[in-house]
Amino acid sequence: NKVGLCGLVQSFADFLKLLGKVNVHGFNFRSWFSVFGCIVMVVCFLVSVEIYGMFQSSVDSWYSLLYFLVVFSFLGYGILLLGWCSWSKYSLISCIRVSFSNVMFEMIFMCILILFGYLYFGYGDPGISSVLVLIVPIGFLCWLVVLVSENNRTPLDYGECESELVSGVTVEYSSVLFLVIFACEYAMMFIFSWISSFIFWGNSCI
């Protein structure tokens, strides 16, 4: 039942099949807010990419990491909209759990940023080459735990709880909205990984 030679084009076939699905909006008023939730997630991702591009170019900002904190705060609102706009109780419980993990992540991120600014007198100097993980190893461990929770990875995937809540906030989503949600989720994992390497391992490791 594999598409193509040894299933090489199976993923592409599943992608086309998913695009062919149709979401019916209008059967309830709240379903239209799900589109707005996806827009919030896409905008947060695009702003994060823009800030990331500032680090890779000659443009420098002393407050770039603070911009990331603001963007990640709005990302939680997008997930809340996705869960609230669904009539499934699993989606609602999932978005509530994810919102609590977002608050925990923002608290830890804020503490790390305060420490970062105190040690380096700024929040975005690309010339930093020190290794913060050797200075504050406990902070690095706390950051790893909260990062796993923020990205909904096991064993801290509060959004799905290893399929206890079925598929979390995406239970009733399909087609383009489903693709947008998952694309933003995995793209933000790249941004989080880059921030971790920048803060704790220094700019020389990037």
C-alpha positions, 0 to 999 in steps of 0.5 A, a space after each residue: 500500500 505504499 505510493 511510489 518506489 519503496 514509498 519514497 513519495 508517500 509523504 508527498 501523497 499524504 500532503 496532497 491528500 491533506 490539502 484536498 480536505 475541506 474545512 466547513 466554516 459557518 456552522 458555528 460562529 467560533 469556527 472563524 476565530 480558528 483562522 485568526 488563531 492560525 494567522 497569529 501563529 504565522 505572524 509570530 513565526 515570521 517576526 521570529 524569522 525577522 529577528 533571527 535575520 537581524 542576528 545573521 546580518 549587519 543589523 544589530 539590536 540590543 533588545 533582540 532577545 526581548 523581542 523574542 519574549 514578546 513574540 512567544 507571549 503572543 504565540 500562546 494566544 494563538 494556541 488558546 484561540 485554536 483550542 477555544 474555537 473547537 467544540 471538542 473537549 479535548 482541544 479545550 483541555 489541551 489549550 488550557 494545559 499548553 497555556 499554563 506551560 507557556 506561562 512557565 516558559 515565559 517566567 524561566 525565559 525572563 529569568 534567563 534574559 535578566 541573567 543574560 543582560 546582567 552578565 553581558 550588559 545587553 540583550 542581543 550583542 552578536 559579539 558574545 563568545 563566552 559560554 554561559 552554560 559553564 557559568 550557570 549550569 542549573 539555569 541551562 538544565 531548567 531551560 532544557 526542561 521548560 523548552 521541552 514543555 514549550 515545544 510539546 515534546 515527550 515527556 512534557 507534551 501537555 498538549 497531547 499527553 501521548 495521545 491521551 487528549 487524542 491530537 490536542 488542539 488539532 483534533 478538529 482541524 484538517 487541510 491548510 489550517 492543519 498544515 499551518 499549525 504543524 509547520 509553525 510548530 516545527 519551525 518554532 523548534 528551530 528558533 528555540 534551538 537557535 536561541 538556546 545555542 546563542 544564549 548558553 553556548 555563545 555566538 561562536 557556536 552558531 
